[in-house]
Amino acid sequence: MKKRVLTVSLLLLCITYTVFGNEPNRPKVILQTTFGDIGLELYADEAPITVANFLMYVNTGFYDGLVFHRIIPDFMIQSGSHYYANGRAQSRTAGDRIINESDNGLSNLRGTIAMARYSNPDSATSSFFINVVDNTFLDREEAADGYGYCVFGYVISGMDVVDEIAQTPTESISYSFPDFPFPEIVYLEMAHEAPPGYWIGGDLNNNGIVDFGDFAIFASGFISESNDLSSDLNGDLKIDAEDIALLVQNWLEKTDWYE
C-alpha cells in the first residue's frame, strides 16, 4: 500500500515539477553486444582523461569485434582488450597507459563503468568493466592499495543486458582466462557514440519513447531501498527530484528511430 501511495505521489510530482540546472558534459556511447545493446553516459567533467581515452578507442573502432573475456556473477563483466579467434582468446594491442582518476568522487556502484588496470595504479589502457553489484571496495577510499579503480560513466539503458551477460556460463580456458564465457562467447560487436536523438533521458526500457512504461521502471527504482541506479536519470549517483524533473522534461519525447 505504501508503495502504491508513493508511486501516485511521484506521478503528481512528475506533472507539477519544473526543470532546472545546466546540462553536464556527458557523451553517450552504445555498446552493441550479441545479447543486446548497452547504453552508456560518460562523466567527461569528472574523468576527462579517462573519457577522452575511452572515446578514442570507441571512435577508432578498436572495440569492434572484441569479447567480454571476464565474467564474474555478482561482481562485474569485463571487455575492451581481447578477441576470440582460432579457438583461443587473443589480445588486441592497446595504446598508452593513462593516469588513474579514481579520486573524482565517483563510486563503483551497480551499473557504473570503470577502467580495468594492472597492479600499477596508472596502468589502464583500453580494458573496462561494468559493475553488476555495488563494489565500493574498489573505490579509492576503501581500496587496499589506496588508489582503486576509476569510474567514468554509468549504464543508462540495457542493464538487463548486463545482468544477462553476468549470468553466462564460464570456464577456465587458460591460466590467464579463468572466467571466460564458454561455450557461448559474448561478443562486443560494435561500440559507437550515440548521435543526437538516438537516446533520450528517461527512456529506461529503450523503446524509443519516454512514456508510462518508463515511469513504472522509474517509480520502482525511486522507492527501492537498494542502490540500483536505474532511476538515476541525470547520473549524479542518487535518485532525487532532479531525476523527476528530467523525466518531466522528456515526457513523450521520441527518438529518431522510434516507430
N, C-alpha and C positions, 0 to 999 in steps of 0.2 A: 504493500500500500504506500509506504514511504517513497519507494522508487517511482511509483506512478505519479504521486504528487510532485516530486522533483522534476520529472520529465515534463509535466504540464507547465511547471514554473519556468523551465528552460525555454519552452515554446513561446511563452509570453515574453520572456526576455528577448528572444530572437526577433519578435515582432517589434519591440519598442527600442532596442538598443541602437545607439549610433556608433559609427566607425570613427576611430581616432588613431593617431600615431603615424609615423613615417614608415614606408616600406624599406626593410633592410636589404642589403646586398646578398641575395641568396639564389644563385643559379640552380637550375633544376636539371637532373640527369635521369634518363631512363635506362635501366639495365634489362635487356631482353634475354630471358633465360628459357630453357626448354620446359620450365614449369610455369612460365608466365612472366609478366612484366613487373619490375620493382621500380617505383618512382622515388627519387631522392631529392632532397633540398639541401644545399650545401651552405655552411656558415662561412661565407667569404670574409665577413668582417672580423669574426673571432679567430679564424685559422687561415689567414690569407696565403701563406706559403704552401700549406697542405692542399688547399682547394685549387690553387693555380697548378700545382703538381698533378693532382688528380685529373683536372680538366685537360691538361696536356696529353695525358695517356688516353683519355676519352676521345679527344678530337683528332688524334693521330691514328686511331683505330687499333691501338695496342691491345686493348681488352677484348677485341672481337675474336671469337673462337676459342677463348680460354675456358677453363673448367673451374668449378668450385672444388678445390683439391683437399680441403679440410673441413669436415662437418662433425660437430660435436653437439648432440641434443642437449637442451637446457644449458647451452653456453653460447655458441656462435657458429656462423658459417663464413668461410674464408675463400677468397678468389683473388685474381689480379696478377698472377705470376706464372701459371703453368697451363700447358695444353696437353692433350692426350693423343698420342699417335703411336702406331706400331705396338699396341698393347702395353704402353707404359706412359707415365706422366713425365713430361719434359718441361724444362724451364724456358721462359722467354726472356731474353736479355733486356734488363731494365736500364733506366738512366741513372743519374747521380742521386746520391742519398740526400735527404733533406733534414733540417733541424726538427726536433720534437716540440710541437706547440701544445703539449698537454697541460700547460699552465694557463689555458684560456678559460678555465672555469666550467667547461662542459663535462658532463659525467657520462660514463659508459652505461647508460640505461637501455632497457629493451627498445629496439627499433633504431638505435643510433648506429652510425657507421664510423669506424675508426681505422687508423693505419696500423698494419702489422709491421713488426720490426724484429731485428735480432737482439742480442744482449746489449749491444751498444745503443743507448737511448736515441742517438741521431742516425739510425741506420735504415729508416724506412725509405722505400723506393716506390714500387707500384702495388704491392700486395695490401689488401684491405680486408676487413671483416665487419659483419653486421651482428650486433648483439641480439641474441634471441631472448635473453633474460637480463635483469639488472646485474651488471658485473662491475660494481663500484670498486672492487679490489684492484681494478685496472686503472683507476683514476690516480693522478699524481699524489693526491693527498693520502691515499691508502696503499699505494704500490710499495712492494718490498724494496724495490731499487730506488725509490724516491723520485721516479720520473713518470712511469706509467705509459699509457697509450693515448694518442691524440684523437679525440672525437672531432669530426669536421662536417657532420651532416646527420640527417635522420630520414627514415622511411616515411614518405607522405602518402604512398599508395602501394598496395601489394604486400603488406605484412603477412597476409595469409599465404603468399607465395614463399616468403622467408620461412614461415613455420613449416610448410610442406617440405621444403628443401632440408630443413633441420631434422626431419624425421626419415630421411632417405637412408636405407641400409648402407653400412660402410664395411670395408675390410682393410686389413693391413696389407697393402700390396708391395711394400718395401719398408726398410728401416726409416726412410725419410717420409713415408706416407702411411702412418698408422690409422688414419681416419678418412680414407679415400672412399667416395661413393662408388659402390660396386655391388651388383653388376650394372646397375643403371647409372650412367655417367650424367652429371648435371653440368650442362654447358652454359656459359655466358656467351650467347650468340652474338650480341652486339651491344655496345654502350654508346649513347649519343646524348647531346644536350637537347632538352625539350624546347622546341620552337614556341614562340608566343601562341597562346591559345591551345596548346597541347594538354596542359594540366591546369585545373582551376582549384585554388584553395577551398577545401570543403567537399570536394568530390571524393569522398572516402571509399566508396565502392568502385571507383574508377570506371563508371559507365558513361561518362561524358557530360553529366549534368548534376548540379547541386540541387537535391530535392529531399523528399521525406525519407527516402532510403538512407541518405547520408545523415539526416538528422537523427534517425534511430541509432546509427552507429555512434554518432557524436554524443548523444544523450547517455548511452550506455557507458562510454568512456568517461564522461563528465562525472557521473555519480559513482563510478567504480572506486574502490579503496585500494586498488593495485596501482603500480607505476606504469601501466600500459599507456603509451603516448599517442595512441591512435586518434585521440581528440585534440591533440596539441597542434592546432592549425597554423600557428604563427612561429613554431619552432623555438620557443623560449624555454622548453623543457618543463612547462607547467600548463595546467588546463584551467583557464580562468575567463574573466569577462572579455578579454581581448580576443579570445578564440570565438566567443559568441558573436562578437562584432564582425569578425571575418566571415563567419557563416552567413550572417545577415547581408553583408556586402555582396556576397557572391550568390545569393539565393536565386535559383532558377537560371543562373548563368550556364551557358553551354560551351563545350569545347568545339574547335573547328571540325573535329571528326565525329561529333555526335550525330546519330541518325534517329 
